[in-house]
Amino acid sequence: MATNQIHNDQNAKLSDFGYKQELDRTLSVKDLVVYGLIFMVPIAPMGIYGSVISASRGMIALTYAIGMVAMFFTALSYGQLSRAFPIAGSVYAYAKLGINQTIGFLSGWMIILDYIFVPALLYIISANSLKSLLPTVPTWIWLVIFITINTLINVRGIEFTAIANRIFLIGELIVLAFFVIMGVYGLMHGVGNGFTLKPFYDAKQFNLNFVMTATSVAVLSFLGFDGISTLAEETTGGNKTVGQGIMWSLMIVGILFILQTYLAALIVPNWHSFSDLDTAFYVVAGKVGGPFLMYLTTIATILSWGFANALAAQAAISRILFGMSRDHNLPKVLAKVHPKYKTPYVSTILVSVISLLVGLAFMNNSGVLSEIVNCGALTAFLVIHVAVINHFLIKERSHDYWHHLIVPIIGFAVILFVMLNLNLLAKEIGGTWLVIGLIYYSILRLTQRNTEMTL
């Protein structure tokens, strides 16, 4: 029976679940990999390098290696569910079909907490960074520019978004290549203490608690690979496409994270020397590439957050809103598809408005906003692992115990550990958001006959 089920899952169609094809199918595995890389940002460690290397006591390459392994198990679970349910909506759709409608709604509700505020956070960081370079330009102007450009690109069409993603990705990889080449050259000509394994393991500094605490921060750099699953109704090549895109993007970005942090830790081995942890990586870049590389990495980080990453995040949340609205769990207007561009344009515009309002409100308090976005995604990841076990092992009686039991159990345990290391504020905000979701869903049940409360 398990074999038949897997075969059926791989050949499942959108119409099998009561939906019609409305979005334009143009994305290949390569497009999804590009989208995933953009969402996770290949140069993401540059922005948080100082805090991670300090928390890990210099063993930053080890923390990113552990983080990649941790996300590997969650990615495997996403791949299993994407084959069974080729539907836009990501964790919302997977939990609804893999467990039940109520858990699906609450999972979608929690991932909204993450995705709805992520674009605003990215815009704020980029706008504030630009202010440091161009202090005479008001910060809110940069915020409006970022939001306007990204909204126009996303409304124009997912294929156009894919083209923009490729351009941004090429730019990031070029900057990273400059750093790697100059870093290796510098290390071979007297910079730092040469090539050692200390960024992976330093016997004098090693402490498992410190390393795992740092890993809980580094893992957040990988968040975004799950956004690929929101494009399930816009892909070509069958149900394996989403899973393949998730795995390839995760592996590639993980290797890039490890490479750049390893070299950076070698270039400036004394991590105590950084006077400002927020600019630590740019100081490292300056050691091997002078002001040119220092400013290049700074500007690249700003653009990757403000345009590339935010562009992908806006596309992802708009499709989650589209999927939930189509099921009558959010206002129906959010399910409207543009007649020409075949994109969920109302949801996209709503996200841009929210990003502007939130961005203006938290312009000088990005730290609080960053605490809000972490809890939602991790909660959704926990549900993903439960959905795999419930759908395949319990409902379908699968005998593939590796993919449908062992992998989700390991993934669940790792994500739970990361969540336990979140600070109290993030947990309180996440709990409050969950309660609001329960109240809202109860109202839906009372006012809509086709909304089932199945606990």
TORSEDREN-573138 format. One record per residue (C-alpha): residue number from 1; chain; x, y negated, z. Coordinates in nm, 4 decimals, always signed. Each point is the difference from the previous one (the first is absolute). Last residue first. Example, Ala and Ser with C-alpha at 12.3 -4.5 7.8 and 13.67 -1.06 7.14 Angstrom:
# TORSEDREN-573138
[2 "A" [+1.3670 +0.1060 +0.7140]] [1 "A" [-0.1370 +0.3440 +0.0660]] 
# end
This chain:
# TORSEDREN-573138
[455 "A" [-0.9653 -1.8991 +1.6550]] [454 "A" [-0.2157 -0.0550 -0.3071]] [453 "A" [-0.1672 -0.3391 -0.0132]] [452 "A" [-0.1570 +0.0043 -0.3446]] [451 "A" [-0.0484 -0.3124 -0.2069]] [450 "A" [-0.2659 +0.0599 -0.2652]] [449 "A" [-0.2782 -0.1344 +0.2218]] [448 "A" [+0.1611 -0.3393 +0.0335]] [447 "A" [-0.0899 -0.2396 +0.2834]] [446 "A" [+0.0542 +0.2149 +0.3092]] [445 "A" [+0.3018 +0.1840 -0.1383]] [444 "A" [+0.1549 -0.3241 -0.1186]] [443 "A" [-0.0453 -0.1511 +0.3462]] [442 "A" [+0.1802 +0.2989 +0.1499]] [441 "A" [+0.2790 -0.0537 -0.2535]] [440 "A" [+0.0434 -0.3592 +0.1132]] [439 "A" [+0.0119 +0.0992 +0.3669]] [438 "A" [+0.2538 +0.2762 -0.0674]] [437 "A" [+0.2109 -0.2363 -0.2102]] [436 "A" [+0.0023 -0.2628 +0.2744]] [435 "A" [+0.1178 +0.2686 +0.2429]] [434 "A" [+0.2801 +0.0974 -0.2392]] [433 "A" [+0.1101 -0.3632 -0.0356]] [432 "A" [+0.0193 -0.0311 +0.3785]] [431 "A" [+0.2109 +0.3156 +0.0247]] [430 "A" [+0.2396 -0.1227 -0.2689]] [429 "A" [+0.0324 -0.3391 +0.1683]] [428 "A" [+0.0772 +0.1665 +0.3335]] [427 "A" [+0.2504 +0.2417 -0.1549]] [426 "A" [+0.1825 -0.2779 -0.1827]] [425 "A" [+0.0156 -0.2090 +0.3177]] [424 "A" [+0.1344 +0.2913 +0.2058]] [423 "A" [+0.3101 +0.0522 -0.2098]] [422 "A" [+0.0360 +0.2801 -0.2510]] [421 "A" [+0.2191 +0.2874 +0.1223]] [420 "A" [-0.2971 +0.2318 +0.0572]] [419 "A" [-0.0946 -0.0569 -0.3628]] [418 "A" [+0.3374 +0.1297 -0.1189]] [417 "A" [-0.0397 +0.3156 +0.2075]] [416 "A" [-0.3505 +0.0536 -0.1385]] [415 "A" [+0.1386 -0.0347 -0.3533]] [414 "A" [+0.2583 +0.2713 +0.0669]] [413 "A" [-0.2486 +0.2386 +0.1628]] [412 "A" [-0.2551 -0.0420 -0.2800]] [411 "A" [+0.2618 +0.0647 -0.2681]] [410 "A" [+0.1193 +0.3160 +0.1740]] [409 "A" [-0.3591 +0.1252 +0.0326]] [408 "A" [-0.0814 -0.1030 -0.3594]] [407 "A" [+0.3006 +0.1934 -0.1383]] [406 "A" [-0.0612 +0.3138 +0.2081]] [405 "A" [-0.3718 +0.0362 -0.0744]] [404 "A" [-0.1106 -0.0616 -0.3605]] [403 "A" [+0.3288 -0.0253 -0.1865]] [402 "A" [+0.1873 +0.2800 +0.1826]] [401 "A" [-0.3055 +0.2081 +0.0890]] [400 "A" [-0.1060 +0.0542 -0.3604]] [399 "A" [-0.2600 +0.2586 +0.1030]] [398 "A" [-0.2926 -0.2314 -0.0726]] [397 "A" [-0.3288 +0.0598 +0.1802]] [396 "A" [-0.1835 -0.2634 -0.2080]] [395 "A" [-0.1714 -0.1781 +0.2879]] [394 "A" [+0.2481 +0.0738 +0.2792]] [393 "A" [+0.3415 +0.0143 -0.1685]] [392 "A" [-0.0543 -0.2210 -0.3019]] [391 "A" [-0.2419 -0.2676 +0.1136]] [390 "A" [+0.0607 -0.0106 +0.3766]] [389 "A" [+0.3773 +0.0400 -0.0140]] [388 "A" [+0.0438 -0.2597 -0.2744]] [387 "A" [-0.2457 -0.2391 +0.1657]] [386 "A" [+0.1892 +0.0182 +0.3307]] [385 "A" [+0.3194 -0.1039 -0.1768]] [384 "A" [-0.1735 -0.2929 -0.1689]] [383 "A" [-0.1562 -0.1061 +0.3316]] [382 "A" [+0.3418 -0.0550 +0.1573]] [381 "A" [+0.1073 -0.2017 -0.3041]] [380 "A" [-0.3055 -0.2252 +0.0419]] [379 "A" [+0.1036 -0.0818 +0.3555]] [378 "A" [+0.3499 -0.0833 -0.1241]] [377 "A" [-0.1379 -0.2321 -0.2661]] [376 "A" [-0.2218 -0.1955 +0.2396]] [375 "A" [+0.2502 -0.0515 +0.2821]] [374 "A" [+0.2725 -0.1811 -0.1906]] [373 "A" [-0.1991 -0.2898 -0.1465]] [372 "A" [-0.0922 -0.1677 +0.3280]] [371 "A" [+0.3521 -0.0176 +0.1418]] [370 "A" [+0.1181 -0.1782 -0.3149]] [369 "A" [-0.2664 -0.2649 +0.0550]] [368 "A" [+0.1288 -0.0753 +0.3491]] [367 "A" [+0.3544 -0.0430 -0.1295]] [366 "A" [-0.1161 -0.2188 -0.2890]] [365 "A" [-0.0908 -0.2824 +0.2383]] [364 "A" [+0.0728 -0.3278 -0.1744]] [363 "A" [-0.2083 +0.0610 -0.3117]] [362 "A" [-0.2483 +0.2136 +0.1911]] [361 "A" [-0.3178 -0.2006 -0.0716]] [360 "A" [+0.1107 -0.1198 -0.3464]] [359 "A" [+0.0926 +0.3536 -0.1027]] [358 "A" [-0.3209 +0.1428 +0.1423]] [357 "A" [-0.2065 -0.2442 -0.2047]] [356 "A" [+0.2050 +0.0474 -0.3177]] [355 "A" [+0.0156 +0.3767 +0.0325]] [354 "A" [-0.3758 +0.0137 +0.0610]] [353 "A" [-0.0604 -0.1964 -0.3199]] [352 "A" [+0.2375 +0.2239 -0.1964]] [351 "A" [-0.1639 +0.3147 +0.1368]] [350 "A" [-0.3414 -0.1310 -0.1068]] [349 "A" [+0.1325 -0.0677 -0.3512]] [348 "A" [+0.1220 +0.3589 -0.0346]] [347 "A" [-0.3256 +0.1422 +0.1342]] [346 "A" [-0.1929 -0.2066 -0.2552]] [345 "A" [+0.2394 +0.1031 -0.2801]] [344 "A" [-0.0280 +0.3756 +0.0359]] [343 "A" [+0.1819 +0.0465 -0.3366]] [342 "A" [-0.1315 +0.1008 -0.3420]] [341 "A" [+0.1609 -0.2984 -0.1777]] [340 "A" [-0.2972 -0.0903 -0.2204]] [339 "A" [-0.3139 +0.0763 +0.2019]] [338 "A" [+0.1727 -0.0652 +0.3362]] [337 "A" [-0.1126 +0.2690 +0.2441]] [336 "A" [-0.2384 -0.0760 +0.2860]] [335 "A" [+0.0395 +0.2284 +0.3023]] [334 "A" [+0.0533 -0.2933 +0.2405]] [333 "A" [-0.3485 -0.1301 -0.0885]] [332 "A" [-0.1539 +0.3034 +0.1702]] [331 "A" [+0.0880 -0.1234 +0.3496]] [330 "A" [+0.1935 +0.2714 +0.1899]] [329 "A" [-0.0925 +0.3567 +0.0923]] [328 "A" [-0.2272 +0.0372 -0.3031]] [327 "A" [+0.2172 +0.2756 -0.1549]] [326 "A" [+0.1106 -0.2322 -0.2803]] [325 "A" [+0.0913 -0.2517 +0.2692]] [324 "A" [+0.2402 +0.2450 +0.1638]] [323 "A" [+0.1762 +0.0748 -0.3299]] [322 "A" [+0.0242 -0.3647 -0.1085]] [321 "A" [+0.1281 -0.1075 +0.3422]] [320 "A" [+0.2712 +0.2669 -0.0297]] [319 "A" [+0.0669 -0.1185 -0.3540]] [318 "A" [+0.0467 -0.3617 +0.1107]] [317 "A" [+0.2296 +0.1207 +0.2790]] [316 "A" [+0.2389 +0.1669 -0.2455]] [315 "A" [+0.0183 -0.2780 -0.2601]] [314 "A" [+0.0706 -0.2598 +0.2701]] [313 "A" [+0.2778 +0.2162 +0.1434]] [312 "A" [+0.1614 +0.0440 -0.3417]] [311 "A" [+0.0058 -0.3742 -0.0669]] [310 "A" [+0.1184 -0.0684 +0.3569]] [309 "A" [+0.2983 +0.2276 -0.0537]] [308 "A" [+0.0996 -0.1549 -0.3326]] [307 "A" [-0.0858 -0.3662 +0.0539]] [306 "A" [+0.0683 -0.1375 +0.3471]] [305 "A" [+0.1944 +0.2949 +0.1392]] [304 "A" [+0.2214 +0.0707 -0.3013]] [303 "A" [+0.0387 -0.3716 -0.0684]] [302 "A" [+0.1230 -0.0824 +0.3501]] [301 "A" [+0.2306 +0.3025 +0.0169]] [300 "A" [+0.1511 -0.0886 -0.3372]] [299 "A" [+0.0560 -0.3576 +0.1154]] [298 "A" [+0.1950 +0.1132 +0.3074]] [297 "A" [+0.1927 +0.2678 -0.1888]] [296 "A" [+0.1082 -0.2549 -0.2610]] [295 "A" [+0.0816 -0.2632 +0.2630]] [294 "A" [+0.2465 +0.2291 +0.1780]] [293 "A" [+0.1268 +0.1454 -0.3267]] [292 "A" [+0.0991 -0.3419 -0.1349]] [291 "A" [+0.1139 -0.1379 +0.3376]] [290 "A" [+0.2783 +0.2619 +0.0161]] [289 "A" [-0.0364 +0.3474 -0.1470]] [288 "A" [+0.1626 +0.2354 +0.2490]] [287 "A" [-0.0420 -0.1791 +0.3330]] [286 "A" [-0.2950 -0.2039 -0.1291]] [285 "A" [-0.2052 +0.3172 -0.0407]] [284 "A" [+0.0573 +0.0835 +0.3671]] [283 "A" [-0.1123 -0.3482 +0.1037]] [282 "A" [-0.3091 +0.0496 -0.2182]] [281 "A" [-0.0654 +0.3263 +0.1816]] [280 "A" [+0.0090 -0.1634 +0.3418]] [279 "A" [-0.2398 -0.2859 -0.0797]] [278 "A" [-0.2840 +0.1057 +0.2331]] [277 "A" [+0.2485 +0.1391 +0.2571]] [276 "A" [+0.1440 -0.3463 +0.0648]] [275 "A" [+0.3388 -0.0233 +0.1759]] [274 "A" [+0.1178 +0.3265 -0.1537]] [273 "A" [+0.3283 +0.1123 +0.1605]] [272 "A" [-0.1497 +0.2855 +0.2033]] [271 "A" [-0.0335 +0.1995 -0.3226]] [270 "A" [+0.3775 +0.0403 -0.0108]] [269 "A" [+0.0340 +0.2267 -0.3040]] [268 "A" [-0.0576 -0.2864 -0.2458]] [267 "A" [+0.0752 +0.1480 -0.3445]] [266 "A" [-0.0548 +0.3562 +0.1233]] [265 "A" [-0.3498 -0.0730 +0.1333]] [264 "A" [-0.0882 -0.1719 -0.3276]] [263 "A" [+0.1165 +0.3005 -0.2020]] [262 "A" [-0.2140 +0.2426 +0.1989]] [261 "A" [-0.2981 -0.2387 -0.0068]] [260 "A" [+0.0180 -0.0255 -0.3795]] [259 "A" [+0.0313 +0.3732 -0.0622]] [258 "A" [-0.2606 +0.1149 +0.2551]] [257 "A" [-0.2707 -0.2332 -0.1327]] [256 "A" [+0.0806 +0.0950 -0.3606]] [255 "A" [-0.0272 +0.3715 +0.0820]] [254 "A" [-0.3347 -0.0568 +0.1723]] [253 "A" [-0.1276 -0.2073 -0.2927]] [252 "A" [+0.0662 +0.2840 -0.2422]] [251 "A" [-0.1472 +0.2735 +0.2217]] [250 "A" [-0.3161 -0.1952 +0.0796]] [249 "A" [-0.0579 -0.1066 -0.3606]] [248 "A" [+0.0391 +0.3557 -0.1271]] [247 "A" [-0.2312 +0.1492 +0.2634]] [246 "A" [-0.2830 -0.2510 -0.0405]] [245 "A" [+0.0070 +0.0020 -0.3811]] [244 "A" [-0.0070 +0.3797 -0.0086]] [243 "A" [-0.2982 +0.0089 +0.2341]] [242 "A" [-0.1870 -0.2587 -0.2074]] [241 "A" [+0.0664 +0.1758 -0.3327]] [240 "A" [-0.0934 +0.3514 +0.1115]] [239 "A" [-0.3697 -0.0684 -0.0596]] [238 "A" [+0.0314 -0.0376 -0.3757]] [237 "A" [+0.2318 -0.1803 -0.2390]] [236 "A" [-0.1443 -0.3510 -0.0045]] [235 "A" [-0.0595 -0.2307 +0.2934]] [234 "A" [-0.2525 -0.2765 +0.0720]] [233 "A" [-0.2410 +0.1942 +0.2212]] [232 "A" [+0.2774 +0.1094 +0.2388]] [231 "A" [+0.1278 -0.3579 +0.0457]] [230 "A" [-0.0668 -0.0120 +0.3770]] [229 "A" [+0.2276 +0.3034 +0.0372]] [228 "A" [+0.3031 -0.2117 -0.0890]] [227 "A" [-0.0632 -0.2110 +0.3111]] [226 "A" [+0.1185 +0.2963 +0.2070]] [225 "A" [+0.3579 -0.0921 -0.0920]] [224 "A" [-0.0661 -0.3266 +0.1821]] [223 "A" [+0.1588 +0.0622 +0.3387]] [222 "A" [+0.3636 +0.0983 -0.0517]] [221 "A" [+0.1413 -0.3089 +0.1703]] [220 "A" [-0.2173 +0.0841 +0.3031]] [219 "A" [+0.2131 +0.3096 +0.0509]] [218 "A" [+0.2954 -0.2277 +0.0845]] [217 "A" [-0.1722 -0.1337 +0.3114]] [216 "A" [-0.0900 +0.3423 +0.1420]] [215 "A" [+0.3480 +0.1098 -0.1064]] [214 "A" [+0.1535 -0.2639 +0.2261]] [213 "A" [-0.1869 +0.1498 +0.2948]] [212 "A" [+0.1148 +0.3455 -0.1126]] [211 "A" [+0.3639 -0.1097 -0.0091]] [210 "A" [-0.0204 -0.1732 +0.3377]] [209 "A" [-0.1599 +0.3006 +0.1655]] [208 "A" [+0.2462 +0.2429 -0.1591]] [207 "A" [+0.3054 -0.1852 +0.1272]] [206 "A" [+0.3120 -0.0120 -0.2141]] [205 "A" [+0.2361 -0.2895 +0.0669]] [204 "A" [+0.3287 +0.1802 +0.0740]] [203 "A" [-0.0771 +0.2933 -0.2314]] [202 "A" [-0.0769 -0.2280 -0.2946]] [201 "A" [-0.2126 +0.1796 -0.2577]] [200 "A" [-0.1564 -0.1126 -0.3272]] [199 "A" [+0.1320 -0.3580 -0.0117]] [198 "A" [+0.3173 +0.1492 +0.1591]] [197 "A" [+0.0721 +0.2275 -0.2963]] [196 "A" [+0.3051 -0.1971 -0.1139]] [195 "A" [+0.1111 -0.1924 -0.3096]] [194 "A" [+0.2278 -0.2953 +0.0667]] [193 "A" [+0.0328 -0.2040 +0.3178]] [192 "A" [-0.1647 -0.3177 -0.1242]] [191 "A" [+0.1265 -0.1742 -0.3140]] [190 "A" [+0.3512 +0.1134 -0.1001]] [189 "A" [-0.0139 +0.0506 -0.3740]] [188 "A" [-0.1921 +0.3278 -0.0409]] [187 "A" [-0.2736 -0.1284 +0.2317]] [186 "A" [-0.0283 -0.3145 -0.2114]] [185 "A" [-0.0337 +0.1921 -0.3248]] [184 "A" [-0.2653 +0.2273 +0.1517]] [183 "A" [-0.1948 -0.3014 +0.1245]] [182 "A" [+0.0367 -0.1917 -0.3255]] [181 "A" [-0.1375 +0.2947 -0.1966]] [180 "A" [-0.2762 +0.0766 +0.2527]] [179 "A" [-0.1033 -0.3653 +0.0350]] [178 "A" [-0.0122 -0.0634 -0.3742]] [177 "A" [-0.1958 +0.3245 -0.0491]] [176 "A" [-0.2520 -0.1136 +0.2621]] [175 "A" [-0.0482 -0.3279 -0.1844]] [174 "A" [-0.0501 +0.1880 -0.3277]] [173 "A" [-0.2406 +0.2419 +0.1697]] [172 "A" [-0.2097 -0.2878 +0.1304]] [171 "A" [-0.0188 -0.1639 -0.3422]] [170 "A" [-0.0946 +0.3256 -0.1719]] [169 "A" [-0.2737 +0.0538 +0.2573]] [168 "A" [-0.1460 -0.3460 -0.0552]] [167 "A" [-0.0199 +0.0510 -0.3766]] [166 "A" [-0.1443 +0.3508 +0.0363]] [165 "A" [-0.2659 -0.1226 +0.2415]] [164 "A" [-0.1068 -0.2739 -0.2424]] [163 "A" [-0.0568 +0.2640 -0.2677]] [162 "A" [-0.1997 +0.2163 +0.2434]] [161 "A" [-0.2129 -0.3000 +0.0968]] [160 "A" [-0.0775 -0.0545 -0.3690]] [159 "A" [-0.1104 +0.3635 -0.0200]] [158 "A" [-0.2053 -0.0468 +0.3174]] [157 "A" [-0.1862 -0.2881 -0.1601]] [156 "A" [-0.0289 -0.3779 -0.0162]] [155 "A" [-0.1534 -0.0061 +0.3474]] [154 "A" [+0.3273 +0.1224 +0.1515]] [153 "A" [+0.2159 -0.2515 -0.1891]] [152 "A" [-0.2315 -0.2930 +0.0771]] [151 "A" [-0.0086 +0.0945 +0.3683]] [150 "A" [+0.3792 +0.0259 +0.0185]] [149 "A" [+0.0519 -0.3441 -0.1543]] [148 "A" [-0.2553 -0.1712 +0.2231]] [147 "A" [+0.1167 +0.1644 +0.3234]] [146 "A" [+0.3685 -0.0826 -0.0485]] [145 "A" [-0.0703 -0.3600 -0.1043]] [144 "A" [-0.2428 -0.0614 +0.2877]] [143 "A" [+0.2510 +0.1231 +0.2597]] [142 "A" [+0.2791 -0.2009 -0.1581]] [141 "A" [-0.2146 -0.3123 +0.0337]] [140 "A" [-0.0789 +0.0873 +0.3634]] [139 "A" [+0.3675 -0.0275 +0.0866]] [138 "A" [+0.0239 -0.3703 -0.0862]] [137 "A" [+0.2971 -0.0705 -0.2339]] [136 "A" [+0.2714 -0.2196 +0.1560]] [135 "A" [+0.1651 +0.2939 +0.1790]] [134 "A" [+0.1029 +0.1787 -0.3214]] [133 "A" [+0.2296 +0.2878 +0.1081]] [132 "A" [-0.1414 +0.0409 +0.3526]] [131 "A" [-0.3476 -0.0646 -0.1379]] [130 "A" [+0.0537 +0.2852 -0.2430]] [129 "A" [+0.0379 +0.2354 +0.2945]] [128 "A" [-0.3242 -0.1314 +0.1514]] [127 "A" [-0.1856 +0.0616 -0.3265]] [126 "A" [+0.1434 +0.3493 -0.0394]] [125 "A" [-0.0816 +0.1076 +0.3552]] [124 "A" [-0.3480 -0.1540 -0.0213]] [123 "A" [-0.0794 +0.1608 -0.3358]] [122 "A" [+0.1056 +0.3424 +0.1266]] [121 "A" [-0.2141 -0.0362 +0.3114]] [120 "A" [-0.3001 -0.1113 -0.2064]] [119 "A" [+0.0413 +0.2952 -0.2362]] [118 "A" [+0.0188 +0.2407 +0.2985]] [117 "A" [-0.3130 -0.1330 +0.1703]] [116 "A" [-0.2677 +0.1841 -0.2015]] [115 "A" [+0.2254 +0.3032 -0.0374]] [114 "A" [+0.0547 +0.0818 +0.3668]] [113 "A" [-0.3381 -0.0674 +0.1551]] [112 "A" [-0.1537 +0.1386 -0.3203]] [111 "A" [+0.1748 +0.3291 +0.0786]] [110 "A" [-0.2022 +0.0132 +0.3217]] [109 "A" [-0.3364 -0.0525 -0.1744]] [108 "A" [+0.0848 +0.2577 -0.2637]] [107 "A" [+0.0724 +0.2483 +0.2768]] [106 "A" [-0.3220 -0.0997 +0.1778]] [105 "A" [-0.1999 +0.0517 -0.3192]] [104 "A" [+0.1563 +0.3363 -0.0709]] [103 "A" [-0.0470 +0.1118 +0.3595]] [102 "A" [-0.3685 -0.0778 -0.0394]] [101 "A" [-0.0337 +0.1635 -0.3405]] [100 "A" [+0.1525 +0.3329 +0.0959]] [99 "A" [+0.3290 +0.1931 +0.0104]] [98 "A" [+0.1693 +0.0504 -0.3386]] [97 "A" [-0.2552 -0.1892 -0.2065]] [96 "A" [-0.0222 -0.3077 +0.2212]] [95 "A" [+0.3607 +0.0290 +0.1158]] [94 "A" [+0.1321 +0.0104 -0.3565]] [93 "A" [-0.2246 -0.2790 -0.1272]] [92 "A" [+0.0906 -0.2418 +0.2803]] [91 "A" [+0.3644 +0.1111 +0.0011]] [90 "A" [+0.0419 -0.1121 -0.3623]] [89 "A" [-0.3033 -0.1797 -0.1395]] [88 "A" [+0.0181 +0.0970 -0.3658]] [87 "A" [-0.0965 +0.3625 -0.0696]] [86 "A" [+0.1852 +0.3051 -0.1313]] [85 "A" [-0.1058 +0.2122 +0.3044]] [84 "A" [+0.1645 +0.3443 +0.0123]] [83 "A" [+0.3197 -0.1021 -0.1748]] [82 "A" [+0.0277 -0.3241 +0.2002]] [81 "A" [-0.0562 +0.1998 +0.3192]] [80 "A" [+0.3055 +0.2206 -0.0491]] [79 "A" [+0.2205 -0.2940 -0.1021]] [78 "A" [-0.1035 -0.2044 +0.3019]] [77 "A" [+0.1001 +0.2904 +0.2236]] [76 "A" [+0.3412 +0.0216 -0.1675]] [75 "A" [+0.0472 -0.3755 +0.0450]] [74 "A" [-0.0690 +0.0352 +0.3736]] [73 "A" [+0.2713 +0.2661 +0.0228]] [72 "A" [+0.2530 -0.2093 -0.1920]] [71 "A" [-0.0731 -0.3033 +0.2172]] [70 "A" [+0.1922 +0.1548 +0.2892]] [69 "A" [+0.2863 +0.1140 -0.2226]] [68 "A" [+0.0376 -0.3530 -0.1367]] [67 "A" [-0.0070 -0.1464 +0.3503]] [66 "A" [+0.2697 +0.2409 +0.1189]] [65 "A" [+0.2256 -0.1133 -0.2848]] [64 "A" [-0.0870 -0.3626 +0.0740]] [63 "A" [+0.0982 +0.0428 +0.3645]] [62 "A" [+0.3240 +0.1760 -0.0917]] [61 "A" [+0.1045 -0.2804 -0.2344]] [60 "A" [-0.0580 -0.2475 +0.2861]] [59 "A" [+0.2423 +0.1603 +0.2420]] [58 "A" [+0.1376 -0.3331 +0.1251]] [57 "A" [-0.1546 +0.0057 +0.3442]] [56 "A" [-0.3350 +0.1154 -0.1420]] [55 "A" [-0.1904 -0.2964 +0.1481]] [54 "A" [+0.2625 -0.2472 -0.1228]] [53 "A" [+0.0159 +0.1565 -0.3456]] [52 "A" [-0.3797 -0.0153 -0.0271]] [51 "A" [-0.0416 -0.3611 +0.1172]] [50 "A" [+0.2743 -0.1340 -0.2252]] [49 "A" [-0.1016 +0.1879 -0.3131]] [48 "A" [-0.3619 -0.1188 +0.0030]] [47 "A" [-0.0035 -0.2080 -0.3218]] [46 "A" [+0.2793 +0.1832 -0.1805]] [45 "A" [-0.1626 +0.3334 +0.0832]] [44 "A" [-0.2780 -0.0810 -0.2532]] [43 "A" [+0.2366 +0.0029 -0.3009]] [42 "A" [-0.1761 +0.2853 -0.1812]] [41 "A" [-0.3399 -0.1614 +0.0796]] [40 "A" [-0.2547 +0.2520 +0.1416]] [39 "A" [-0.2800 -0.1332 -0.2221]] [38 "A" [+0.2351 -0.0580 -0.2929]] [37 "A" [+0.1368 +0.3525 +0.0272]] [36 "A" [-0.3520 +0.1411 +0.0157]] [35 "A" [-0.1149 -0.2000 -0.3048]] [34 "A" [+0.3079 +0.1073 -0.1955]] [33 "A" [-0.0656 +0.3620 +0.0944]] [32 "A" [-0.3645 -0.0418 -0.1009]] [31 "A" [+0.0971 -0.1431 -0.3391]] [30 "A" [+0.2416 +0.2897 -0.0558]] [29 "A" [-0.2715 +0.2517 +0.0891]] [28 "A" [-0.2169 -0.1611 -0.2686]] [27 "A" [-0.2570 -0.2779 +0.0371]] [26 "A" [-0.2526 -0.0892 -0.2733]] [25 "A" [-0.3409 +0.1190 +0.1188]] [24 "A" [-0.2277 -0.3090 +0.0056]] [23 "A" [-0.2442 -0.0126 +0.2911]] [22 "A" [-0.3667 +0.0928 -0.0403]] [21 "A" [+0.0008 +0.3819 -0.0159]] [20 "A" [-0.3217 +0.1205 +0.1575]] [19 "A" [-0.0366 +0.1291 +0.3533]] [18 "A" [-0.1996 +0.2938 +0.1398]] [17 "A" [+0.2896 +0.2022 +0.1395]] [16 "A" [+0.0355 +0.2375 -0.2945]] [15 "A" [-0.0092 -0.3052 -0.2287]] [14 "A" [+0.3471 -0.1002 +0.1183]] [13 "A" [+0.1389 +0.3318 -0.1152]] [12 "A" [+0.1503 +0.2943 +0.1855]] [11 "A" [+0.2462 +0.2057 -0.2052]] [10 "A" [+0.2780 +0.0162 +0.2577]] [9 "A" [-0.2534 +0.0609 +0.2746]] [8 "A" [-0.1567 +0.2877 -0.1951]] [7 "A" [+0.3352 +0.1737 -0.0342]] [6 "A" [+0.0747 -0.0587 +0.3651]] [5 "A" [-0.3384 +0.1432 +0.0921]] [4 "A" [+0.0454 +0.3046 -0.2191]] [3 "A" [+0.3333 +0.0733 +0.1603]] [2 "A" [-0.1409 -0.0417 +0.3500]] [1 "A" [-0.2885 +0.2347 -0.0786]] 
# end
